[in-house]
Each structure stands twice: as C-alpha cells, then as structure tokens.
Amino acid sequence: MDYSKLHLETNCLHAGYTPKNGEPRVVPIVQSTTYKYESSDAMGKLFDLEADGYFYTRLANPTNDAVAAKIAALEGGVASVLTSSGQAASFYSVFNIAGAGDHVVASAAIYGGTFNLFSVTMKKLGVDFTFVSPDATPEELDAAFRPNTKAVFAETLSNPSLTVLDIELFANAAHKHGVPLIVDNTFPTPVHCRPFLHGADIVTHSTTKYMDGHATQVGGVIVDSGNFDWTQNDKFPGLTTPDESYHGVTYTERFGKGAYITKCVVQLMRDLGSIPSPHNSFLLNLGLETLPLRVERHCENAQRVAEYLQSHEKVAWVNYPGLPGNKYHERAKKYMPNGTSGVISFGIKGGRAAATVFQDSLRLATIATHVADCRTCVLYPAGTTHRQLTAEQLVACGVPDDLLRLSVGIEHIDDILADLEQALAKC
C-alpha cells in the first residue's frame, strides 16, 4: 500500500504493518534477541549487508521496525530508526555525521538536557557547538558556520520556552553551507508540523511524549527525509567513502536515500546499542493509533487554559503561541496552522515562592518531571530539568527564573480550570 496517498489519521492506524492471511491484526511483540537461519551463508550475507533480515535485535527487530516505519510515514520520510530515548535520538542524529574535530550550529532554545548533551558531553567527544538565537537573522546564522560545520540542530517548538522555529530560514542557511537541518519535532508532532515540507532534512522525536501519550515508555526516533544529497561535497566521508568494518561498503552507493539511517543502525546501534525493547515499541504503537485525537484535545484545552491564565490577576505573564499577540503567533500560523501543543509556560506574581505554593496546592494536576501525556502536569524547569544551566544559559534558552511549564492534559476542561483556580487562590 502507498501510505503517502493516505491521510495521517489513517496512517496512524495502518502504516508500517500489513498483516497477511491469518496473522495478528495488531503489531505483535517479537520478544526475541535472535533469529533462526538454516545456513551459515544466509546469515553471513546479513552481516555483510548484502541481504535484508533479522539476526540480532540490537540491530533490528520486527516490532521495532514496524513502528519505525509507521513514524516515517507520518513524517513523510524514507526511513527511520527507533532509539531507547529522545536523548539517544538527539545524540545519534548528530553523531552519525559529526565526530571529533567537527562543528555543529544549534539553536540556543532547546531542551535543557539536549543543551547539556551538546555543550558538555559531546564537547568531550570532540564535537564543538555554536549556539545561536532561534530568532537570528540570516547574517547572524551565516556568521556561526565554520568550514568544519556538519549540521544545524533546532527544535520546531522549543521546550519549555515555546519558541516557534523559522524552519525555512534555518534550512536555507544550512543548505547554503552544504549541511543538513536536523529538527526535534516532539511538541507539535507530525499532526501539527511537517518539517520536511519546509526544508528540514532529518526529524527527531522523544516518543516518550505525545507519541506515546500515556507515560508508559521512554523512547526516541530519527526520521530521514531522503532529500539531502550527502555526495554534494566532501563533508560526510562516513557516508560517501568505504566502511572497512563492512568490507568496504559505501552507504550512499549501496543504500541511496536510505544511507543515513542504514549507517546509524549498522554502525551506531551495533557499537552503542541504544535500542528500545520490543515491548516498549508495542506500547508506543498503541499511543500512535490515537495520536491525532489526543493532540486535538490537548490543543483545545491548552488554548482555553492559556486564555484563562492571561486574564487572571495573579498571573504575571503567559506564553502560548496560540494567543493573539504572542511573539510567535504569526509564525505558528505558518508552520503549525492547526495548533502547536498542549504545553503552556507562565509566571505567577510573587516569583518562586508563589510558584511553589501554586504547585503544592494543585489536586488534579501532578508535579512531574514529564510533559505531553494525557494527564495534566506541571514543572518548574529552572529548579529541575534546566537546573544544570547557568543564569546566562537559562536566559539564552528562554527560561526565566519564574517560568512554570504546564502540560495540559485531555481531562474535561472545566475540571482543569477549577483545579488551577483553587491553586491560584492560595498564592
């Protein structure tokens, strides 16, 4: 079946797995590390990348592959790979094409854990990052590039500052310098943002969030559009020159548009092994089946909550792209015309002390180091997810000291508003 001709809602149910006569209707859990072959020659061809098949779940598993194929269809990509977490997806997406001595341009408005991954851990591996404002001008973006730059990384809707990326601007800058644009599309999901249509080359997700939607599994995914030409220059020898660990195979020659994901699987997964369990992928698939329905309700509820908070006398400020007058409202209408996400950031008059009282007074909403599942939850990023950052880095990431991140769930809106009202009354 040509899934590209089907609507996203249909692909959430059907893409990636087509059962044959008498086979399970639901994607089955293949909970096995190994697979049987009747000849050593057949298995040898798998190890030489001369044949498709399964021989060890660290590299490939039928359950994982079916769910990865579904997400590739949702994003409009040619291939994808699941990872054990969103952090692993961010790491692999860059490390697949950048190593010691290389450089990457990244938006400063990204998740705190990703910022730390890039600025601290990957720096120890020899990969240098230059962080730029998500609102950088074309000239400022150009100035960030170096001869050894290998990629540009950004978030379509940043966590938790809710900055809407000008995808086309960043894509044009990346392509001008002969490198791909990698974007994390976790918050909008492919339901509300299709980065490949605006020039992005690679998309990542923390599938832990809206894609799962029920806080049951930790995972990530990398999707390749297949549009970037890795052979246009000499920046990507890992893809365009022979890999001696596979008898000299050249990925772009052997796998064409699948070169990037193939290399990620057969090199990085082979050596580092950050795979999801088949059971986690099974749970993720259940979440994907209802993704469009849930995301629609998340956004409806969040819009109502944002309007309520904006009019409340005890609320100092509200940041939600769906609000007219928001700095990114017009940009959101371009890239996410049907909604952004269920996440709102806001500040309460009285600063940190008032924020603490507010959080501790909530009854329905939960204080949780999580976001984007079906239940409403709240977090104080400067004291939790972003606490490893300096004051200057917090400002660069768009995370003021009084920011509260509210992830609006799919409960009845009246119950959500009543909970917020009784908590704010105690501040």
N, C-alpha and C positions, 0 to 999 in steps of 0.2 A: 504494500500500500504506500502511496506517495503522501507522507504526512505533511509535506509542505503545502498541500492543497486543502488541508483541513483546518478548521478554526482551533485556536489554542485550547478552548474548553474541551473540545473533543480529544485533542492530543493528550491532555492531562489524564484522560482515561485509557486511551488506546495506544499511544505511541510507545515504541520500544519493545513491545512484546505482543506477538500474534500467535496464540495457541493453535496447534494443529488438532486434527480429529482425536478426541479422547484425552487431550492434555489439560492441565489445570487452567481454569479461566483467569485466575489471579496469578500474578507473577509468583512463582514458587521460591521458597528459600532453599538454595543449594548449599547446605551446610557441610561442605567437604573441602579439605585442603588440597586433595589430589584427585586425579582423573586417570582412568584405566586406558591403556593402549596395548594392542596386541603385537606390536613390533617396535623394536628399538629405532628403526629407520623412521617410522611415523613420528615418534617423539622427538627424534633428532632434528627433523625439519621444523618443528615448533621452536626449538632452541635457536635455530639458525634464522628465524623469522621468514622462512620460506613457505609456511603454511599457517592457516588460522586454526585456532583451537585452544583448549584449556589443558594446562599441565600443572599449575600451582596457583592457588588463589591469591597469593601476594601480587601476581601479575594480572590475573584475570579470573573472573568468576561469573557464571551466567546470571545470577541475581543482580550483582553489581552492574554488569554490562547492560542489562535491560533497563535499569533505572537511569543509568548514564545516558543511554540512547534517547530515553524519553525527555530528559532535560535538554539535550542537544536539539531535539525537535522543537521544544518550547522556545528556545532562544534563536532558532533558525541557524544553528551551527552544523558543521560537517562531522564533528567528533567531540567526545568529551570523556573525562575520567573522574570518577568519584575519589575523594580523599577522606581521611579519618576526621578532619575538622576543617573549619573555614580558614584557620591559621595555616594549616598544611596547604590548602589550595592557594593562598596568597604567596606562600614561600615557593612552592613548586612552579607557579606560573611565571615567576621571575627567574628563579634559579635554573630553570630549563634552558634559558638563553643568556644568562649573565653569570659570570664566575669571577674569581679573583682577578683584580685589576680592571674590572668593568664598572660602569656607572649607570645609574637609573635616575630619571626625573620623576618625582612623585608629588601629588597634591598633599599639602600640609593638613587638609581637612579629611582625615581618615580615622578609623577606629584606633583607639589608644594602643591596643595590643599589636596592631599592624605597624603603627608608627614605631613602637619599640622593637618589633621584629626587624624592621628595615634599618633603624638608626643605631641599634646596638648589636643584635645577634648577627645579622648579615654583614654588618661592617667588620665583625671579627673574621668572617669568611672572605674578606677582601672586596666586597661589593660596596661601592660608595653611592650614597643617595643625596640628591639635592632636592629639598622640599620647597615648593612654590605655592603661592596663594591660589586657591581654586578660582579666584577672580582675576588672575594675572592677565595682563594684556598680551597680545601676540608678541610684542617686543620683549616683554619680561620672560615669556616662555622660551623664546629663542635664545635668550642670554643664558638660560640654565643648561643648555645642551653642551656636550663635550664630544671630541672625536671618538671617545670610547663609550658613549651612551648607547645602551642596548634596548631600552624600553621606557615607556611612560606609564605610570600607575596612578589610578584615581578611583574614587567611589562615585557612582551616579547620584546617590543621595547619601550624604555622609552621616556617620554615626559618631556622636549624637548631635552634631551641630546642624544637621538637616540642610546642608549646603547642596543646592542642585548644580551639578556639573554642566558646564557648556561643553557637551561631548564633541560637537563638531569642531570647536576651537582647539581642544586638546588633540583630537585626531589629526587635524590638519598640521599642527605643529610636529607631532610625532612622525607623520608621513613625510613631511618636508625634510626631516633629518634621517629618513630611511629606517625608522624603528616602529614597532607596533604599539598601539594603545591598549593597555590592559585595564579593564574596569571591574570593580566589585559592584554587582547589581543586587545585593542581598535585600535591601529595604524595599525597592519598588517591585522586585521580582519581574519575570518576563510578562506578567499580566499587565503591568503598568508602564514598563520601559523596555524598549527593544534596542539596545545599544548598537548592534550590528547595522541597523538601518541608518545610523548617524555616523558611521565611520569607525567605531571601535573594532578591534581585531580579535581580542580574547576577553571572555567574561568569566568572572569567578563568583561564587556564592558561598556563604555559610548556609548550608542546607539545614542547619540547626534551627534556623529562624522560621520565616513564613513558609518555606517549602515543606518543612516537617509540620510546623504549626501546633504541635501538642507537647513540646518539651520532652520528647521521649528518646531522641538520638542526637548525637553530635556528629556532624559531617560537613563535607565541603565538596565542591565540584569546580572543574575547569572546563570551559567550552571554547573551542576554536571555530572561528567563522569560516576558515579556509580561504579568506580573501587576501591575507598578507603574503607577498612574494618574498620568501626568505632568500632567494637567489639574486636579488637585485643588487646586492653589494657583498662585501666580504666580512660583514659584522657577525655572521652566525655560522661559524665553521662547524659547530656541533651538529648542525642540521645539514650542511652542504658539503661536508668532507667525510671521508670514510671513518666509520667507527670500528676500531680494531677489536673491540670487545665482542663484536658480532661479525667477525670475519670480513671487515671492510665494507659493510653496508652503508650506503649514503641515504639518509632518510628522505630527503627531498626527491631523489631519483626513484627509490623503491615505493614510497608511500604517497607521493604527491601531496594533495591537500590534507592528508592525514599525518603528515610528517611530524608536526609539533606534538600532537597528543601521543603518537606512537613512541617518540623519543622519551616523553615524560613517563610513559608506562614502563618501557623496557630498560630504561636507564635508572630513573629516579626511584620508581617503585621497586625495581629489582634491588637497588642498593640501600634504600632508606625505608621502604615498606610501610608508608603511612596509609594503609588501606582501611576502608570501613568493613565491618563484619557483614556478611550477607543478611543477617537478621536486622541490623540497623538499616540496610538498604530497603528491606521489605517494609519496615515502618515508615521510612521516607516516602516510599511509593504510595502508601495509603494516604499520607498527607498531600501529596501532589494531586491525587484524584479530586480533592475538594478545594484546591488552591484558589481558583477563580471566585468561588462562592465566598470563601473566608475573607479574602483580601478585599472584596467589595464591601463586606460588612465592617471590617477593620477601618476602612477609609470613611465610610458613612459615620461611624461612631466617633472617629477622631475629629472629623470636621465639626460635629456638634460639640464635642468637648473643648476644642480649641476656641470656638465662638463663646462658649460659656466662660472659660478662663479669661478670655480677653476682656470680658465685661465685668469681671469680679474685682471688687475694691481691694482685696488683699493680694492680688496678683500683680507683680511689678511689670512683667513683660511675658509675651508668648511668641514662640517661634514655630510656625507651621506653614509650609508653602501653600496650603490650600486657602489661607486667609488673604483676601484682597489687601493690598498694601504691604504684604510681606516682601522682603527684598528679592526673593526668588520666585515670586508668584508667576510672573510672566514667563520665566524660563521653564518653570514646571509645566505651564500650559503647552509649551512647545514639545518637551521631551516626555512628559507624563500627563497627557491631557485628560485621562480618566481617573486620576488620583495619584498620590505619592506613596503613602504608607500609613500605618496606624500609630506612628511614633510622633510625639509632641515634646518639645523642650520648653521649659518656662521657669521663671523665677518668682519666689514669694517675697513680699515685703518683709523685711526683718532678717534677710540673709540666711546663713547656715543654721542658726538657732531655730528660726521659724520653719525652715525646710525639714529639720529633724522632727519637730513636733508634728508637722503635717504627715510625714511618712509613718511615724509611730501611731498616728490616730486612724489610719486607714483600716477598714474592716473587710471590704470586698477585695480591693487591690492588694497585691502582695509586694513586699520589698524583696527583690530577687535580682541576682546577677544574670539576668536573662532579658531578652526582648523578643517581641514578634511571635508570641504564641497566642493561643486562643483566649488566654486569661489576662486580664489587666494587671500590669505590674509596674513598679516604679523603682528608680535607682538614682543615686546621687553620684554621677560619674567622677567628679573631682576627688571624691573620697574612696572610690572603688576602682572601676575599670581604667581610669586615667590617673590614678594616684602616683604612678611611677614617673609622670611627666613633671617638668619644672613649671613654674608660673609662666615663664615665657612660652614654653611649648604648649601649655594649655590655651593661651591666648591665640597662638598660631593655629591650633586645631579648632578654634571656635567654641571652646568650652569654658565659659566664665565660672567663677567660683561658686555662684549661687544657682547654677543650672540643675534642674531636675529633669530626668528623662522619664516620660510617661508613655508606656506602651499600652495603647487602648485595645482591649480585647473585643470579643464578639458577644459579651453578655448584653442583656437588654440595656439600652441607653439610659433609661430612667434610673436603673439601679446603679449604674456607673456614676451618673451625675449626683445622685443622692449621697453616695459614699464620699465623693470629692467635697460636697457641700458641708457635710458634718465634720470632715477633717479640717477644712479651711476655717470653720467656725471656731476651732480651738487654737488657731495660730495667733 
